[in-house]
Amino acid sequence: MYKQNFDELQKIIEINSWTKNKVGVDKNGEIFAEWMQALGYTLTRYPREKIGDHLHFISSYREGKKLLLLGHLDTVFPPDSFEAFKEDEEWIYGPGVCDMKGGNYVALQALRNAYEKFGDIYNIDFLLVSDEETGSDDSKHLSAKLAKEYDYCMVFEAAGVHNEVVIGRKGVGTFFIDIEGVAAHAGNHYSDGADANLEAAQKLSSLVALTDLTKQTTVNVGKISGGIGANTISPKAHLTFELRYTSVDERDRVLKAIDAIVEHSYVEGTKSTLSGGIQRDVMQPSLEQETFIAHINSLCNIELLTEKRGGVSDANIVSSQGVATLDGWGPFGDGDHTIHERASKKSFKERIELVTQILTHFLEGKI
């Protein structure tokens, strides 16, 4: 089997891959393309003008089930903010080492091991998108479309602290309400105005009331702005809020209620407009996912630990298309999205070995 080659990992970690740095993201992608094409993969490139290109690596096809490996090329760090690579006996440090250049590397090394064993890889494809860290606003449409071609998906975000895989993630939506009122002098013509700020306050209260912690549904109004000054009835106000939920039923309940809140004017003379929407739908545990885990446990003689997370990933997108999806196949790490990001060397080894076993059983037709 291929040995861990942290020199290769260092090479891609030291490339700045901030989502808005198209040159850097594409350079990261080109290196991966070289590595993947050496394993017999063909590349379908989805060019983008302002963000990095999305890369779909396609293996040969045989009759049977298909597996998608999924990762992202971008990180959250602008140029000159965090670009160093270092290591000690236990940890590797650097931007993307666990989120998720390290995860992509796990997938690559497992594919290399499978290629060495079989001499060919088939029915296992690898999709690398370029804008996950900013919400996958562009790639989510591509990921959802391609997902329909697959039976299973393994996503290479970081593992849990005990190497858990992720079976559920909250859905998330970001919304905006723009409120138009009527300006008036607060002293001389108070009654002639329609207070957009007061309307915003009423709407804020109604939105937050949609939160149901017993069902892990939260509505958070994270930003509110409006008005001109203390002596003027506010003619405009703006609310920015987020919805997170763990079930389709809760999503539908809250979306219906949001529409009603926007349509209703608490302050006569105000008018409200809603924009935004669901960014990534909920990743819910499913029978197909449960069967996938059972196959892995039986064939690899293990008991996979599982967890649910409040944060989102591209696993949400693929799972919402009905694909049996498991996330968290990257190495365990912490400090992601900070300059303290690191990943465990031991976890790299364990993850590469386990994913290699899974790919081997898949290629043998046992999954």
The 8 nearest C-alpha neighbors of each residue, nearest first, counted from 0:
[[1, 112, 2, 115, 111, 116, 113, 108],
 [2, 0, 112, 3, 111, 108, 4, 115],
 [3, 1, 4, 0, 108, 348, 5, 112],
 [2, 4, 5, 1, 348, 108, 347, 6],
 [5, 3, 6, 7, 2, 8, 1, 9],
 [4, 6, 8, 7, 9, 3, 10, 91],
 [7, 5, 9, 4, 8, 10, 3, 11],
 [8, 6, 10, 5, 9, 4, 11, 12],
 [7, 9, 5, 10, 6, 11, 12, 4],
 [8, 10, 6, 12, 7, 11, 5, 13],
 [9, 11, 7, 8, 13, 12, 6, 14],
 [10, 12, 14, 13, 8, 9, 27, 7],
 [11, 13, 9, 14, 10, 94, 8, 93],
 [12, 14, 11, 82, 10, 9, 83, 15],
 [15, 13, 11, 12, 16, 23, 27, 10],
 [14, 16, 23, 17, 78, 13, 82, 24],
 [17, 15, 24, 23, 73, 74, 14, 18],
 [18, 16, 74, 20, 76, 77, 75, 19],
 [17, 19, 73, 20, 130, 74, 16, 75],
 [20, 18, 17, 21, 50, 49, 51, 77],
 [21, 19, 17, 23, 18, 22, 16, 24],
 [20, 22, 51, 50, 24, 23, 19, 25],
 [23, 21, 25, 20, 24, 26, 51, 16],
 [22, 24, 16, 26, 15, 25, 20, 21],
 [25, 23, 16, 21, 27, 51, 26, 22],
 [24, 26, 28, 51, 22, 27, 23, 21],
 [27, 25, 23, 29, 28, 24, 22, 30],
 [28, 26, 24, 25, 30, 29, 11, 23],
 [27, 29, 25, 31, 26, 30, 32, 24],
 [30, 28, 32, 26, 31, 27, 25, 33],
 [29, 31, 33, 32, 27, 28, 26, 34],
 [32, 30, 34, 28, 29, 33, 35, 27],
 [31, 33, 29, 35, 30, 34, 36, 28],
 [34, 32, 30, 36, 31, 35, 37, 29],
 [33, 35, 31, 37, 32, 36, 30, 38],
 [36, 34, 32, 38, 37, 33, 40, 31],
 [35, 37, 40, 39, 38, 33, 34, 32],
 [36, 38, 35, 34, 39, 33, 40, 32],
 [39, 37, 36, 35, 40, 114, 111, 34],
 [40, 38, 36, 37, 41, 35, 58, 119],
 [41, 39, 36, 58, 57, 38, 35, 56],
 [40, 42, 57, 56, 36, 58, 39, 43],
 [43, 41, 56, 55, 44, 57, 40, 54],
 [42, 44, 55, 54, 56, 45, 41, 57],
 [43, 45, 54, 46, 53, 42, 55, 52],
 [44, 46, 53, 52, 54, 47, 43, 55],
 [47, 45, 52, 44, 53, 48, 51, 54],
 [46, 48, 52, 50, 49, 51, 45, 53],
 [47, 49, 50, 46, 51, 52, 21, 45],
 [50, 48, 47, 21, 51, 19, 20, 52],
 [51, 49, 21, 47, 19, 48, 52, 18],
 [50, 52, 21, 129, 25, 24, 47, 53],
 [51, 53, 46, 47, 45, 129, 54, 25],
 [52, 54, 128, 45, 129, 127, 44, 51],
 [55, 53, 44, 127, 126, 43, 45, 52],
 [56, 54, 126, 43, 42, 125, 57, 44],
 [57, 55, 42, 125, 124, 41, 40, 126],
 [56, 58, 124, 41, 40, 42, 55, 125],
 [59, 57, 40, 121, 124, 122, 123, 120],
 [60, 58, 121, 122, 120, 57, 61, 40],
 [59, 61, 122, 121, 58, 62, 63, 123],
 [62, 60, 63, 122, 121, 59, 64, 65],
 [61, 63, 60, 64, 122, 65, 121, 364],
 [64, 62, 61, 65, 122, 364, 60, 150],
 [63, 65, 150, 66, 122, 62, 149, 151],
 [66, 64, 122, 149, 150, 123, 151, 63],
 [65, 67, 151, 123, 152, 149, 150, 122],
 [68, 66, 152, 124, 125, 123, 151, 69],
 [67, 69, 125, 153, 152, 154, 124, 126],
 [70, 68, 154, 126, 125, 127, 67, 153],
 [71, 69, 127, 155, 103, 154, 126, 128],
 [70, 72, 128, 127, 129, 73, 131, 99],
 [71, 73, 129, 128, 24, 127, 28, 27],
 [74, 72, 16, 18, 129, 17, 71, 24],
 [73, 75, 17, 16, 76, 95, 18, 132],
 [74, 76, 17, 132, 336, 18, 77, 73],
 [75, 77, 17, 74, 80, 81, 78, 94],
 [78, 76, 17, 80, 79, 75, 15, 81],
 [79, 77, 80, 15, 76, 17, 81, 82],
 [78, 80, 81, 77, 82, 76, 15, 83],
 [79, 81, 78, 77, 76, 82, 338, 83],
 [82, 80, 79, 338, 83, 76, 94, 78],
 [81, 83, 13, 94, 15, 79, 80, 93],
 [84, 82, 93, 81, 13, 85, 94, 92],
 [85, 83, 93, 92, 9, 13, 12, 82],
 [84, 86, 92, 91, 83, 93, 87, 9],
 [87, 85, 91, 90, 92, 88, 84, 89],
 [86, 88, 90, 89, 91, 85, 92, 344],
 [87, 89, 90, 86, 344, 91, 343, 345],
 [90, 88, 344, 87, 343, 345, 91, 86],
 [91, 89, 343, 344, 87, 342, 86, 88],
 [90, 92, 86, 342, 341, 85, 343, 87],
 [93, 91, 341, 85, 84, 340, 86, 90],
 [92, 94, 84, 96, 83, 340, 341, 95],
 [95, 93, 96, 12, 82, 81, 340, 74],
 [94, 96, 98, 99, 100, 97, 74, 93],
 [95, 97, 101, 100, 93, 94, 98, 342],
 [96, 98, 99, 101, 95, 342, 332, 157],
 [99, 97, 95, 96, 100, 156, 335, 157],
 [98, 100, 97, 102, 95, 101, 156, 96],
 [99, 101, 95, 103, 102, 96, 98, 104],
 [100, 102, 96, 97, 104, 99, 103, 105],
 [101, 103, 329, 155, 99, 105, 104, 100],
 [104, 102, 100, 106, 105, 101, 70, 107],
 [103, 105, 107, 101, 102, 106, 108, 100],
 [106, 104, 102, 108, 351, 103, 107, 109],
 [105, 107, 103, 109, 104, 108, 110, 102],
 [108, 106, 104, 110, 105, 109, 111, 103],
 [107, 109, 111, 105, 110, 106, 104, 112],
 [108, 110, 355, 112, 106, 111, 351, 107],
 [111, 109, 113, 107, 112, 108, 114, 106],
 [112, 110, 108, 114, 109, 113, 115, 107],
 [111, 113, 109, 115, 110, 0, 114, 1],
 [114, 112, 110, 116, 115, 111, 117, 359],
 [113, 115, 118, 111, 117, 116, 112, 119],
 [114, 116, 112, 113, 118, 117, 111, 0],
 [115, 117, 113, 114, 118, 112, 0, 119],
 [118, 116, 114, 119, 115, 113, 120, 362],
 [117, 119, 114, 115, 116, 120, 113, 38],
 [120, 118, 117, 114, 121, 39, 38, 113],
 [121, 119, 114, 58, 59, 123, 122, 118],
 [120, 122, 59, 58, 60, 123, 119, 61],
 [121, 123, 65, 60, 58, 66, 59, 124],
 [124, 122, 66, 121, 67, 65, 58, 120],
 [125, 123, 57, 67, 56, 58, 68, 122],
 [124, 126, 68, 56, 67, 69, 55, 127],
 [125, 127, 55, 69, 54, 56, 68, 70],
 [128, 126, 71, 70, 54, 53, 69, 72],
 [129, 127, 53, 71, 72, 130, 138, 54],
 [128, 130, 72, 51, 73, 71, 53, 131],
 [131, 129, 135, 132, 133, 18, 128, 73],
 [132, 130, 135, 134, 133, 71, 129, 128],
 [131, 133, 130, 134, 75, 74, 73, 18],
 [134, 132, 131, 130, 135, 18, 136, 75],
 [133, 135, 131, 136, 132, 130, 278, 279],
 [136, 134, 131, 130, 138, 139, 137, 133],
 [137, 135, 134, 139, 138, 278, 133, 130],
 [136, 138, 135, 139, 140, 130, 141, 134],
 [139, 137, 135, 141, 140, 136, 142, 128],
 [140, 138, 142, 135, 141, 137, 136, 143],
 [139, 141, 143, 138, 142, 144, 137, 136],
 [142, 140, 144, 138, 139, 143, 145, 137],
 [141, 143, 139, 145, 144, 140, 146, 138],
 [144, 142, 146, 140, 141, 145, 317, 316],
 [143, 145, 141, 142, 146, 147, 140, 148],
 [144, 146, 142, 147, 143, 148, 141, 149],
 [147, 145, 143, 148, 144, 317, 149, 142],
 [146, 148, 145, 149, 144, 320, 143, 322],
 [147, 149, 146, 145, 150, 65, 144, 67],
 [150, 148, 65, 147, 146, 151, 66, 67],
 [149, 151, 65, 322, 64, 66, 323, 152],
 [152, 150, 66, 323, 149, 322, 324, 67],
 [151, 153, 67, 324, 66, 68, 323, 325],
 [154, 152, 68, 325, 326, 324, 69, 67],
 [153, 155, 326, 69, 68, 156, 328, 70],
 [156, 154, 328, 329, 102, 327, 70, 326],
 [155, 157, 327, 329, 102, 99, 154, 328],
 [158, 156, 329, 327, 330, 331, 97, 328],
 [159, 157, 327, 331, 162, 330, 329, 328],
 [158, 160, 163, 162, 161, 331, 164, 157],
 [159, 161, 162, 331, 158, 163, 332, 333],
 [160, 162, 159, 163, 304, 158, 331, 164],
 [163, 161, 159, 158, 160, 331, 164, 304],
 [164, 162, 159, 304, 305, 161, 158, 306],
 [163, 165, 327, 305, 326, 158, 306, 304],
 [164, 166, 326, 306, 327, 307, 305, 167],
 [167, 165, 284, 325, 307, 306, 305, 164],
 [168, 166, 307, 282, 283, 284, 165, 308],
 [169, 167, 282, 308, 309, 307, 311, 281],
 [170, 168, 245, 281, 309, 244, 243, 311],
 [281, 169, 171, 280, 244, 243, 279, 245],
 [170, 172, 243, 242, 279, 278, 277, 280],
 [173, 171, 277, 278, 242, 276, 241, 174],
 [172, 174, 241, 276, 275, 240, 277, 242],
 [175, 173, 275, 240, 276, 274, 239, 241],
 [176, 174, 239, 274, 238, 273, 275, 240],
 [175, 177, 273, 238, 272, 237, 178, 271],
 [176, 178, 237, 272, 271, 236, 175, 273],
 [179, 177, 271, 236, 235, 270, 195, 237],
 [180, 178, 235, 270, 269, 234, 195, 271],
 [181, 179, 234, 269, 195, 193, 194, 235],
 [180, 182, 193, 234, 192, 183, 194, 233],
 [181, 183, 234, 232, 192, 233, 231, 180],
 [184, 182, 192, 232, 231, 188, 185, 191],
 [183, 185, 231, 188, 186, 187, 189, 230],
 [184, 186, 189, 230, 231, 232, 188, 183],
 [187, 185, 184, 189, 188, 230, 231, 183],
 [186, 188, 184, 185, 189, 183, 190, 191],
 [189, 187, 184, 191, 190, 183, 185, 186],
 [188, 190, 185, 191, 192, 186, 184, 187],
 [191, 189, 192, 188, 193, 183, 185, 187],
 [190, 192, 188, 189, 183, 193, 181, 182],
 [193, 191, 183, 181, 182, 190, 189, 232],
 [192, 194, 181, 180, 268, 269, 195, 267],
 [193, 195, 233, 197, 196, 232, 180, 192],
 [196, 194, 180, 198, 235, 233, 236, 197],
 [197, 195, 199, 198, 194, 236, 233, 225],
 [196, 198, 200, 199, 194, 195, 201, 266],
 [197, 199, 195, 201, 196, 200, 266, 265],
 [200, 198, 196, 202, 197, 201, 203, 195],
 [199, 201, 203, 197, 202, 198, 196, 204],
 [202, 200, 198, 204, 203, 199, 197, 205],
 [201, 203, 205, 199, 204, 200, 206, 198],
 [204, 202, 200, 206, 201, 205, 199, 207],
 [203, 205, 201, 202, 207, 206, 208, 200],
 [204, 206, 202, 208, 203, 207, 201, 209],
 [207, 205, 203, 208, 209, 204, 202, 218],
 [206, 208, 209, 218, 204, 205, 210, 203],
 [207, 209, 205, 206, 210, 204, 218, 211],
 [210, 208, 207, 206, 211, 218, 253, 205],
 [209, 211, 217, 218, 208, 216, 207, 212],
 [212, 210, 216, 213, 214, 215, 217, 209],
 [211, 213, 215, 214, 216, 210, 217, 209],
 [212, 214, 211, 215, 216, 210, 217, 245],
 [213, 215, 212, 216, 211, 245, 244, 249],
 [216, 214, 212, 213, 211, 244, 217, 245],
 [217, 215, 244, 211, 214, 210, 212, 243],
 [218, 216, 210, 243, 242, 219, 211, 215],
 [217, 219, 242, 210, 207, 241, 209, 206],
 [218, 220, 241, 240, 221, 207, 217, 242],
 [221, 219, 240, 222, 239, 241, 203, 218],
 [220, 222, 240, 219, 239, 223, 241, 238],
 [221, 223, 239, 220, 238, 224, 240, 237],
 [224, 222, 238, 237, 239, 221, 225, 220],
 [225, 223, 237, 236, 238, 222, 226, 196],
 [226, 224, 236, 235, 196, 237, 233, 227],
 [225, 227, 233, 235, 228, 234, 236, 196],
 [228, 226, 233, 231, 225, 229, 234, 232],
 [229, 227, 230, 231, 226, 233, 232, 225],
 [228, 230, 231, 227, 185, 232, 226, 233],
 [229, 231, 185, 228, 184, 186, 232, 227],
 [232, 230, 184, 185, 228, 229, 183, 233],
 [231, 233, 182, 183, 194, 185, 192, 184],
 [232, 234, 226, 194, 195, 182, 235, 196],
 [233, 235, 180, 182, 181, 195, 179, 226],
 [236, 234, 179, 195, 225, 178, 180, 233],
 [235, 237, 225, 178, 195, 224, 196, 177],
 [236, 238, 177, 224, 223, 176, 225, 178],
 [239, 237, 223, 176, 175, 222, 240, 177],
 [240, 238, 175, 222, 220, 174, 221, 223],
 [241, 239, 220, 219, 174, 221, 173, 238],
 [240, 242, 173, 219, 172, 218, 174, 220],
 [241, 243, 218, 172, 171, 217, 173, 219],
 [242, 244, 171, 217, 170, 216, 169, 218],
 [245, 243, 216, 169, 170, 246, 250, 215],
 [244, 246, 169, 281, 170, 215, 216, 168],
 [247, 245, 248, 249, 244, 281, 250, 283],
 [246, 248, 250, 249, 251, 281, 245, 244],
 [249, 247, 251, 246, 250, 252, 245, 253],
 [248, 250, 252, 246, 251, 247, 253, 244],
 [251, 249, 247, 248, 253, 252, 254, 244],
 [250, 252, 254, 248, 249, 253, 255, 247],
 [253, 251, 249, 255, 250, 254, 248, 256],
 [252, 254, 256, 255, 250, 251, 257, 249],
 [253, 255, 257, 251, 256, 252, 250, 258],
 [254, 256, 258, 253, 252, 257, 251, 259],
 [257, 255, 253, 259, 258, 254, 260, 252],
 [258, 256, 260, 254, 259, 255, 253, 261],
 [257, 259, 261, 255, 256, 260, 262, 254],
 [258, 260, 256, 262, 257, 261, 263, 255],
 [261, 259, 257, 263, 258, 262, 256, 202],
 [262, 260, 258, 259, 263, 271, 257, 273],
 [261, 263, 259, 260, 258, 264, 271, 270],
 [262, 264, 260, 261, 259, 265, 271, 270],
 [265, 263, 266, 267, 269, 262, 270, 198],
 [264, 266, 198, 263, 267, 201, 202, 269],
 [267, 265, 264, 198, 269, 268, 193, 194],
 [266, 268, 269, 264, 265, 193, 270, 194],
 [269, 267, 193, 266, 180, 270, 181, 264],
 [270, 268, 180, 179, 267, 193, 266, 264],
 [269, 271, 179, 178, 268, 180, 264, 272],
 [270, 272, 178, 177, 261, 179, 176, 273],
 [271, 273, 177, 176, 178, 274, 261, 270],
 [274, 272, 176, 175, 177, 261, 271, 275],
 [275, 273, 175, 174, 176, 276, 272, 177],
 [276, 274, 174, 173, 175, 273, 277, 172],
 [277, 275, 172, 174, 173, 278, 274, 175],
 [276, 172, 278, 279, 171, 173, 280, 275],
 [279, 277, 172, 171, 276, 280, 134, 173],
 [278, 280, 171, 170, 277, 315, 316, 281],
 [279, 281, 170, 315, 319, 171, 316, 277],
 [170, 280, 282, 169, 315, 283, 245, 168],
 [283, 281, 315, 168, 167, 318, 319, 169],
 [282, 284, 167, 281, 285, 246, 168, 245],
 [285, 283, 166, 167, 288, 282, 286, 289],
 [286, 284, 288, 287, 289, 283, 323, 166],
 [285, 287, 289, 288, 290, 284, 323, 291],
 [288, 286, 290, 323, 285, 289, 291, 322],
 [287, 289, 323, 291, 285, 290, 286, 324],
 [290, 288, 286, 292, 287, 291, 285, 293],
 [289, 291, 293, 287, 288, 292, 286, 294],
 [290, 292, 288, 294, 289, 293, 287, 295],
 [291, 293, 295, 289, 290, 294, 296, 288],
 [292, 294, 290, 296, 295, 291, 297, 289],
 [295, 293, 291, 297, 292, 296, 298, 290],
 [294, 296, 292, 298, 293, 297, 299, 291],
 [297, 295, 301, 293, 302, 300, 299, 294],
 [296, 298, 300, 294, 295, 299, 293, 301],
 [297, 299, 295, 300, 296, 294, 360, 301],
 [298, 300, 296, 301, 297, 295, 356, 357],
 [301, 299, 297, 296, 298, 302, 295, 303],
 [302, 300, 296, 299, 303, 297, 295, 298],
 [301, 303, 296, 304, 300, 297, 295, 299],
 [304, 302, 301, 305, 296, 163, 164, 292],
 [303, 305, 163, 302, 164, 162, 306, 161],
 [306, 304, 163, 164, 165, 303, 166, 307],
 [307, 305, 165, 166, 163, 164, 308, 304],
 [306, 308, 167, 165, 166, 168, 309, 305],
 [309, 307, 168, 310, 167, 306, 169, 165],
 [308, 310, 169, 168, 311, 307, 243, 170],
 [311, 309, 308, 168, 169, 312, 170, 171],
 [310, 312, 168, 169, 315, 309, 170, 313],
 [313, 311, 314, 315, 310, 131, 316, 279],
 [312, 314, 315, 316, 317, 131, 311, 139],
 [313, 315, 312, 317, 316, 318, 154, 326],
 [316, 314, 282, 313, 318, 281, 317, 280],
 [317, 315, 313, 319, 314, 318, 279, 143],
 [316, 318, 314, 320, 319, 146, 315, 143],
 [317, 319, 322, 315, 320, 321, 324, 316],
 [318, 320, 316, 321, 317, 315, 282, 280],
 [321, 319, 318, 317, 322, 143, 147, 146],
 [320, 322, 318, 319, 323, 317, 147, 146],
 [321, 323, 318, 150, 151, 320, 324, 317],
 [324, 322, 288, 151, 287, 152, 150, 318],
 [325, 323, 152, 318, 322, 151, 153, 288],
 [324, 326, 153, 166, 165, 154, 152, 164],
 [327, 325, 154, 165, 164, 328, 153, 155],
 [326, 328, 158, 164, 156, 157, 165, 155],
 [329, 327, 155, 158, 326, 156, 154, 157],
 [328, 330, 102, 157, 155, 156, 158, 327],
 [331, 329, 347, 346, 157, 158, 102, 97],
 [330, 332, 158, 157, 346, 342, 343, 159],
 [333, 331, 342, 341, 97, 343, 330, 157],
 [332, 334, 335, 341, 340, 342, 331, 97],
 [333, 335, 340, 339, 337, 341, 336, 332],
 [334, 336, 340, 337, 333, 98, 97, 339],
 [335, 337, 75, 334, 340, 338, 76, 98],
 [338, 336, 339, 335, 334, 340, 94, 76],
 [337, 339, 340, 81, 336, 334, 94, 93],
 [338, 340, 334, 337, 341, 335, 92, 93],
 [341, 339, 334, 335, 338, 337, 333, 92],
 [340, 342, 92, 332, 91, 333, 96, 93],
 [343, 341, 332, 91, 97, 90, 331, 96],
 [342, 344, 90, 346, 345, 331, 332, 89],
 [345, 343, 347, 346, 90, 89, 342, 348],
 [346, 344, 348, 343, 347, 349, 89, 90],
 [345, 347, 349, 330, 343, 348, 344, 331],
 [348, 346, 330, 344, 350, 345, 349, 351],
 [349, 347, 345, 351, 346, 350, 352, 344],
 [350, 348, 346, 352, 347, 351, 353, 345],
 [349, 351, 353, 347, 352, 348, 346, 354],
 [350, 352, 354, 105, 348, 109, 353, 349],
 [351, 353, 355, 349, 350, 354, 348, 356],
 [354, 352, 356, 350, 355, 351, 349, 357],
 [353, 355, 357, 351, 356, 352, 109, 350],
 [356, 354, 109, 352, 358, 353, 357, 351],
 [357, 355, 359, 353, 354, 358, 360, 352],
 [356, 358, 354, 360, 359, 355, 361, 353],
 [357, 359, 361, 355, 360, 356, 362, 354],
 [360, 358, 356, 362, 357, 361, 355, 113],
 [361, 359, 363, 357, 365, 362, 358, 356],
 [360, 362, 358, 366, 364, 363, 359, 365],
 [363, 361, 359, 364, 360, 358, 121, 120],
 [362, 364, 360, 361, 365, 359, 366, 358],
 [365, 363, 361, 362, 366, 360, 63, 64],
 [364, 366, 360, 361, 363, 362, 294, 298],
 [365, 361, 364, 294, 360, 291, 295, 363]]
